[in-house]
């Protein structure tokens, strides 16, 4: 069985973060492992409180996984503290990790800020260079490029700037666009659009986590980057189309889709 290590924060509501990653990776018939960067008091309406784990404890979590079950792919999510970023970068380089998918979590779907400015700068400095793919949403793309995104042309411009500035493959996600849910992959050599219909569903808490962990699971199974993204996008769209609603808020994303 193929394996994926998710390095991310915990979501107490179960719709995003580590919990979403475990569900998603498992539904892809891949074995999920975790190294938790933070505990959060969180639900579909927002993030109430963040409690980062000590850096030495994250160090030991990552060691425990690699020294026993070497991951076929890595998904990195919320890392709210500079010391934690440094630990992740050092450990992944030490073990020679492969197929690293980085979701540069800065702003949650609810609009809550998840990472402070210093940590964001350290993620850019240390984690972007070792990532096989980063998956910023439109808001994060604007932060990384300094350019407002209002159109597909803007997405192309921003993705190109991020790719050239940071030297990493970029999947700029268009789910927050009012017009469509098209995503844009920018590599050193070319662009590739992944088109997606706009679905009228407020149950989108955790979609970014789900997409990035789905891509990581597909890479772990040996799919090339474009196919891994294409299949992951289909998976997320099918989840949203299910229209599952839980509780009195907006409800977490439905993950009830097994893949071969």
C-alpha positions in Angstrom: 0.0 0.0 0.0 1.2 3.5 -0.8 1.6 6.0 1.9 1.2 9.8 2.5 2.4 11.9 5.4 0.3 14.9 6.2 2.1 17.7 8.1 -0.6 20.1 9.1 -2.9 21.5 11.8 -5.8 19.7 13.5 -9.4 20.9 12.8 -11.7 20.2 15.7 -14.8 20.3 13.4 -13.3 17.5 11.2 -13.7 19.3 7.9 -10.3 20.6 7.2 -6.6 20.1 8.3 -5.4 16.8 9.5 -8.9 15.3 9.7 -9.7 16.2 6.1 -6.4 14.9 5.0 -6.8 11.5 6.7 -10.3 11.1 5.2 -9.2 12.1 1.7 -6.0 10.0 1.6 -7.9 7.0 2.9 -10.6 7.4 0.3 -7.9 7.2 -2.3 -6.9 3.8 -0.9 -3.6 5.2 0.4 -2.4 4.9 3.9 -2.4 8.2 5.8 0.1 9.2 8.4 0.3 12.6 10.3 2.6 15.0 12.0 0.5 17.6 13.7 1.8 21.2 13.7 -1.0 22.8 15.8 -4.3 22.2 17.6 -7.1 24.5 16.6 -10.5 25.4 18.0 -12.2 25.6 14.6 -15.5 25.1 12.8 -17.0 25.9 9.5 -17.6 29.5 10.6 -14.1 30.3 11.5 -11.0 29.7 13.5 -11.4 30.6 17.2 -7.9 29.7 18.6 -4.6 28.2 17.5 -2.2 26.3 19.7 1.1 25.4 17.9 2.9 22.2 19.1 6.5 22.6 20.4 9.1 22.4 17.7 11.0 19.5 19.3 7.7 17.4 19.4 7.1 18.0 15.7 10.7 16.9 15.1 10.0 13.6 16.8 6.7 13.0 15.1 8.4 13.3 11.7 11.3 11.1 12.8 8.9 8.5 14.0 7.1 8.3 10.7 10.2 8.3 8.4 12.2 5.8 10.6 9.4 3.2 10.3 7.2 3.8 7.2 8.9 6.0 4.6 6.2 8.1 2.9 5.6 8.0 -0.8 4.4 11.6 -0.8 4.1 14.5 1.6 1.3 17.0 2.1 2.1 20.2 4.1 -0.7 22.4 5.3 -0.9 25.0 8.1 2.4 25.8 9.8 1.8 28.8 12.0 5.2 29.2 13.7 8.7 29.9 12.3 10.4 27.2 14.4 8.0 24.6 13.0 8.8 25.6 9.4 12.5 25.2 10.1 12.0 21.7 11.6 9.9 20.6 8.6 12.4 21.9 6.1 15.4 20.4 7.9 13.7 17.0 8.4 12.4 16.6 4.9 15.7 17.4 3.4 17.5 15.1 5.9 15.3 12.1 4.9 15.2 13.0 1.2 11.4 13.2 1.1 9.7 13.1 -2.4 6.5 14.2 -4.0 6.0 17.2 -1.6 2.7 19.1 -2.1 2.6 22.3 -0.1 -0.7 24.1 0.5 0.5 27.5 1.7 -2.3 28.0 4.1 -2.6 31.6 4.9 -6.4 32.3 4.9 -9.1 29.7 5.6 -12.2 29.4 3.4 -14.0 31.3 6.2 -11.6 34.2 5.8 -9.7 33.6 9.1 -5.9 34.2 9.0 -4.1 31.0 9.9 -0.4 31.9 9.5 1.5 35.0 10.7 3.6 37.1 8.4 7.0 35.8 9.8 5.9 32.2 9.3 4.7 32.9 5.8 8.1 34.4 4.9 9.9 31.4 6.4 7.6 29.0 4.4 8.5 30.9 1.2 12.2 30.8 2.1 12.6 27.2 3.2 9.6 25.1 2.0 8.9 26.5 -1.5 12.3 25.4 -2.9 11.8 21.8 -1.8 8.1 21.5 -2.9 7.1 19.7 -6.0 3.9 21.7 -6.1 2.4 24.6 -4.2 -1.4 25.2 -4.2 -2.3 28.8 -3.3 -5.9 30.0 -3.7 -6.7 33.3 -5.3 -6.2 35.3 -2.0 -2.9 33.6 -1.3 -1.8 34.2 -4.9 -2.5 37.9 -4.5 -0.3 37.9 -1.3 2.5 36.0 -3.0 2.5 38.2 -6.1 1.3 41.5 -4.9 -1.2 41.6 -7.8 -5.0 41.7 -7.6 -6.7 38.8 -9.4 -9.9 39.6 -11.3 -9.7 37.5 -14.5 -8.1 34.4 -16.1 -5.4 36.7 -17.5 -4.6 37.9 -14.0 -4.3 34.3 -12.9 -1.8 33.6 -15.7 0.2 36.7 -14.8 0.2 35.8 -11.1 1.0 32.1 -11.5 4.0 33.1 -13.8 5.3 35.6 -11.3 5.1 33.0 -8.5 6.8 30.3 -10.6 9.6 32.6 -11.7 10.1 34.3 -8.3 10.1 31.2 -6.2 11.1 28.5 -8.7 8.4 26.0 -7.9 5.4 24.5 -9.8 2.2 26.4 -9.0 -1.4 25.3 -9.0 -3.3 28.6 -8.6 -6.8 27.6 -7.5 -9.8 29.6 -8.8 -12.4 28.3 -6.5 -12.9 31.7 -4.9 -13.6 33.3 -8.2 -17.2 34.5 -8.8 -17.2 33.3 -12.4 -15.8 29.7 -12.4 -13.7 27.2 -10.5 -10.9 26.9 -13.0 -7.4 26.1 -11.6 -4.2 27.0 -13.4 -1.0 24.9 -13.3 2.2 26.8 -14.1 5.5 25.0 -14.5 8.8 26.1 -15.8 7.8 25.0 -19.3 4.1 25.7 -19.8 0.6 26.5 -18.4 -2.3 24.0 -18.1 -5.9 24.9 -17.2 -8.1 22.5 -15.2 -11.7 23.7 -15.7 -14.3 23.3 -13.1 -18.0 24.3 -12.9 -19.2 26.7 -10.2 -21.4 24.8 -7.8 -23.9 26.7 -5.5 -22.9 25.0 -2.3 -21.8 26.7 0.9 -20.3 23.5 2.3 -16.8 24.2 1.2 -14.9 24.1 4.5 -11.7 22.2 3.9 -11.7 22.1 0.1 -8.1 23.3 -0.1 -6.9 20.7 2.3 -8.8 18.1 0.4 -7.4 19.0 -3.0 -3.8 19.1 -1.9 -4.0 15.8 0.0 -5.8 14.2 -2.9 -3.0 15.4 -5.2 -0.4 13.9 -2.8 -2.2 10.6 -2.7 -2.3 10.5 -6.5 1.4 11.2 -6.7 2.1 8.5 -4.2 0.3 6.1 -6.5 2.7 7.0 -9.3 0.5 9.4 -11.3 2.3 12.3 -13.1 1.6 15.8 -11.9 -1.1 16.7 -14.4 -3.0 13.5 -14.0 -2.7 13.7 -10.2 -4.2 17.3 -10.3 -6.9 16.3 -12.8 -8.1 13.4 -10.7 -7.9 15.4 -7.5 -10.0 18.2 -8.9 -12.6 15.7 -10.1 -12.7 14.2 -6.6 -13.2 17.5 -4.9 -16.0 18.6 -7.4 -17.8 15.3 -6.8 -17.6 15.9 -3.0 -19.1 19.4 -3.3 -21.8 18.1 -5.7 -22.9 15.7 -2.9 -24.5 18.7 -1.1 -24.0 17.1 2.4 -24.9 19.5 5.2 -24.1 19.0 8.9 -24.9 21.1 11.9 -26.1 24.7 12.2 -23.2 26.3 10.4 -22.2 25.6 6.8 -21.1 22.0 7.4 -17.9 20.2 6.5 -17.2 18.8 3.1 -18.5 15.3 2.2 -15.6 12.8 1.8 -17.7 9.7 1.0 -16.0 8.8 -2.3 -13.8 5.7 -2.6 -11.4 5.7 -5.5 -9.6 2.8 -7.1 
